[in-house]
Amino acid sequence: MTETDVSLPEWPLKRTCPFSPPPDFRDLRDGPPRLVRHRGGLAWLISRHEDVRQALADPRMSSDDQQPNFPHRIMVPPWPRINSFWRMDQPEHGRLRHMVMPEFTARRTREMRPLVRELVDELLDQMADLPRPVDFATAFAVQLPCLVIARIFGVPDEDIAFFKQQSALILAQDRGPEVPLAAYQAMSDYLGELARAKARRPGDDLISRLAVEYGAAGELTHDDLVGIVRLMIIAGHETTANLLGLTVLALLRHPAQLAELRADAGLVHQVIEEALRYWSISQDNIVRVAAEDLSIGGADIAKGDGVIISIPSANHDESEYPDPGRFDIHRDTKNHVAFGLGPHYCPGAPLARLELEIALPALFERFPGLRLAKDVEELSFREGALVYAVDGMLLTW
């Protein structure tokens, strides 16, 4: 890549409406992948649905964030490998991913249904006792996935507030490099001590299992163990919490579809899949480097070129989803890529779906008069983060 034209689009693209991806994607989808400028140089932006699916599944796309030209969004190198196997290639990626997958299979997720149901009921009871209006994120949306992931990994409940704060700071894009790096280090230090404690006195949790089955056997280093847990804790609660809040907002803005859900809780699966497509909360964090020369969508991408794969653009591609800016729980969403595709498909997808499947009907059944306590125009959206969210969504009933 030698093009340095300042007229090239600058990544990340800017939203003009909180309920839609950046409008520039519409023009970008009309042609082959384009070069864009970012803080580290230039990269190819993949935006069409078909091209995104191809790029996600292509093993020649490297996730190794230590390579030159990797499109770092938070900061440019030097930056430690912050996401464990998520930023690794095969065979290293598969070896580490395999160690956690038994906790996130469909069968294991089904076994967690009673726990999630119990936590949902407890949180709704607490929410009912709060003075109104209630901040939905702090009262419920963040609490539920945090409690679930804490149970899985064996993190004490009293430390959940710490994880919520540090996760948000790690994912922030608008706080400068020092803030996310400090949060990354603070979380790593804590998890390192917790892993050592569980290696000495194992419990019935995932950190203990990793330490005993793999760490003690010499198959998993201490740093890799910490990296796995850090990745899964952040991804396991931040994304689900944000999607839960945004899904509630979408339903409150579409009362006819909410009424359908109230009348038939079985529609919750369609609600979840459309919310995944519609919000596409992974804004700017699916990035790669071409490990070989390759061609995607008519663009010749050279070995070593940076590549940005846009989930929001793919899920709003008119050729796949007519009228993509319309929230419609009856549309066919089977090909959405909200959880990715291929070897890096989100391992926590079944758990996220389970939490929303239980939480959404229970919430609207418990509070039949649930509504926004302020106008939509007054809401604040987290546009400067890797994972999209609505902040300070006050609800009443």
N, C-alpha and C positions, 0 to 999 in steps of 0.2 A: 504493500500500500504506500503510495507516494503522494496521493491527493491531499492537499492542505487547504483547499478552498474554504474560506471562512463562511461561505454561503451554505455549507453543508448543515443539515439539521444538527442541533445540539441535544445530546442525550443526558439526562432523561427528558423526554418531551413533556410539555406542560399541559395540564388539564385546564379546560375552561368551564367545565361543569363537574361537580362532585359525583354525579351519577353516571358518568361516561368516561372511558379512557380518553387520552389526548386526541383531539380531532385530527391532528396531522397524520395519524395512522391511516385514515381513510385514503388520503392521497398516496401514501407509501404503499398501500396494498394494491394499487393499480399497476405496479410494475415490479421488476425483480428487486431483490434485496439491495438496499442502499448503504453507502458509507455514511456514518454519522461521527460527529466530534464528541469526545468525552474528555474528562480531565487528564487521562493518560495518553491521549492521542486519537486514533481513528479505529473504528470497528464496523463490521457489517451488522445491520439491523434486519433481522428476519421477522416479518410481520404478517404474512399471509398464513391462513390456517394450514393449508397443505404443506407449505414450506416449513412451518414451525414443527409439525408432526415429524417431518423428515429429519429435521435438524436434531430434535430431541432423541430420536431413535438411532442416529448415526454414530457408530463407535469411533469414528474419526474425529468427533468433536470432544476435545479434552476439557475436563472440569478442573484440572490442576491449576489452582490459583497462584502457584509460585512461578509460572511461566511468564516470560516477557510478553508484553502486549495483552495480558489478561485484563479485561475491562472492569477493573475495580470501581465500584460505585461509592463506597464509603471513603476510601482513601487509596492512594497509590502505594506500592511497596516502598520501604519494608513494612510488611504486615504479616503477622503469623497466620498459619493455616487455621482459620477460626471455626471451620465447620466440619472437621473430621472427615469422614468418608464422603460427605456431600461434595467436597472439593478434591476428590481423588479419582483416579482412573483404575480400570481393571489391570491386574487382579487384586490390587490392594483394596479397591472399593468393595468388591464383592466379598472379600474375606472378612472385613470388618462389619459390613452390613449384615452378613449372615449371623453374626453373634447376637444381634438384637431382634431379628425377625421373629423368633418364636413368641415374643411378647406381643406382636402386632399382627398375627395371623387372624383370619376371619373367625376361626374357632375360638381362639383366646379372647378376641374382642367380644364374642357372644357371651363368654363366661363373665365378662365384666358388667353385663347389663344390670344385675341387681345392685352393684356398687354405684353405678352412674345414676340409677333411679333413686337410690337412697340420698345421694348427694344433691340431686335436683330438688327433691322434696324438702330437704333441710334448708337449702338456699332460698327456696320460695317461701318457706315459713319465716325465715329471717327477713326477707325482703318485705313481706306483708307487715312486719312490725316496725319498719323504718318510717320516719316522717316523709311525707310526700312534698315535692316530687323526689324521685329516687334516681340516682345516677346508675343506669343499668349496667355499665361496664364494671364499676367497682362493687356493686351489690350482687351481680350474678355472672355476667358474661366472662369476666376474667377469673372469677373464683372457681367456677366449675372445672374448666380444663386444668387449672393449676392444681386443684385438689386431686383430680384423677391422675395426672402425670406424677404428682408427688407420691401417691400410693404405689404406682408402678415402680418408681425408682427408689423408694424408701427415703425420700427427703422429708424431714420433720415439718409438720404443718406450720410451726412458728417461723420457719424460714421462707415461707411462700412470698411474703411481701418483698423480701430481698430479691428473689428471683424475678418477680414482676418488674421491679424497678430496673435491675441490671439488663434484663432482656430488652426492654424498651430502649434503653440507651445504646445497646449494641446494634440494634436495628436502625437507629436514627441516622439520617443522611445529612441533617442540617445543623449539627452541633459541632462540626469540626472534627479532626481526627483524634484529638486527645480524649474526648469524652467517651466514644465507643471503645477505644483501646483500654482506658482505665476500667470500664465496666467489664470488658472481656477478661482483664486480669483479675479483677475482684471475684468474678464468678469462678474462674479457673482455680484460684487459690482455695476458695471454699470447697469446691467439688473435690479437689485433690485431698484435702483433709478428710472429707467425708468418705472417700474411697478407701483411704488408709484405715480409717476406723472400722469400716465394714469388712475389710480384709481380715482384721483381727477378730472381729465378732460378727460373722455373717448373719443376716436376717433373711426373711422371705421377700426379697425384692430384687430388682434387676441389677442394681449396682453390686450387690453381694454376689449374684450369680456370675456376673462378668469377672469380678475379682477372684472368685474361687475357681470357676471352670476354665477361665482363659488366662487371667493374670498369674495365678499360682503355677500354672502349667508352662509359663513362659511364652504363650501365644499372643499375649496382649500387653504392651508396655503401659506403664502408669499414665504417660502423657496421652496415649491413644484412648485409654479408658476414659480419662477426663474429657477428651474431645468428643467421644461418642455420647457421653451423658450430657455434655453441654449442648450439643447439637439437638439431641432429642428433647431435652427439656424446653429449650427455646422454641423449637418448631412445634412441639407437642402442646403448647398452651397459647402462644402468641397468635398463631394463625387461626386456631379454633375460636379463641375469644373474639378476635376481630370479625371473623365471619359470622359468628352468632349475633353480634351487635348489628352488623350491616343487614343480616337477613331479617331480623325483627324490624329494622327501619323500612326495608323494602315492603314487608307485609303491611305495616302501618300506613304506608303511602299507597297501597293498593287494596283498599278495604274489601272489594268484591272477591279478590283471591284469598284474602284472609278469612272471609266468611265461608268460602269453600273448605278451607283447612279446618275451621271450627266444626263444620258439619261432617267432615270426613277426615279423621286423623291419618288415614292411610295415604293421603296426598302429601304427607310430609316428605316422602322420598323425592317426589317431583319438585317440591319447594327447595329442597337442599341442592339438587343438581342444577336447577336454574339459578339459584343464588351463587353457586360455585362459578358458573359461567358468567353471569351478569356482573358480579363484582370483581372476579379474577384478581384476588388481593395480592398475589405475587407480582408486584409492580415492576421491579427492575433488577431482580436477583438471579435470573436464569441467564448466565453468561458462560461463554466457552472460549477456547482457542483451537483453531484448526490444527490437528496433529498431522494432517496430510493435505495435499492439494485436493480440492473437491468442488463440486458444482451443486448449487441449490437454487431452485427457482429461476434459473437463467443467469445467475451470478457465479463467476469463477473466483473461488476463495482460495487463497494461497496458504500453504503450510505456514503456521505462525501468526496468521491474522486473527485478531480478536473478533468475537461474534457475540451479539446480543440477541436473545430469543425472547420475543414479546408474547407472553401468555395473554395479557389483556387484549392485544390486537387480534390474536388468533381467535379468541373466544367472541370477538365482535366482528368477525369477517362476514360481510353480507352474503358471500357466496355459499357459506355454510349455515348461517343463521339469519334468515330474512328479518328485517327490522330489528337488528341486534340490540338497540338501545331500549327496547321494550321489555319490561319484566313480565314474563309469561310462563307460569308454572305448567302449562300444557304443551310447550314446545318440545321437540325432540332434541335432547341435549347429550345423546350418548357419546358423541365424539369430542366433547370439551376436553381441554388439556389443563384444567385448573390444578390437578395434582401432578402434572408432568406426564412423561411417557418414557418407556424403555427402562434401562437399568437404574435410572435415578428417579423412577416413579416414587412418590411420597410413601414411605413405609407406614406412616400414621394415618393414611386415608380411611381405613375401616373404623378406627377409633374416633376420628373427627366426625364421620357420618353418624356413628352411634350416639355421640353426645348431642348432636343437633336433633337427631331423630327422637330422642327422649325429651330433650329440653323444650323444643318449640311447642308441641301440643300441650305439654304440662303448663307452660307459662301462660298461654292464652286461655286455657281452661281455668286456671287459678284466678286470673285477672281478666274477666270478660270485658271490662271497660277500659282495658289498657290503651293508652294513647300518649302521643308526644305532649310534653308539658310546655314546649315552646315551638315557635315556627321553624319549619325546616331550614329557612334561610339563616337562622341563627346558629345552626349546628356547625361544629368545627371538624374538619376532616384531616386526617394525618397524611397529607400529600408528601411530606418530606421524610418518609420512612420506606424501608424496603417492603413492608407489608402494610397494605392500605387499611384504614380504620376510621371509624367515627368516634370522636372524643366528646365527653360531657353530654351524652344523650340522656336527657332528663325525661323520665316517664311518670305518669300518674294514672289513676284509675278511679 
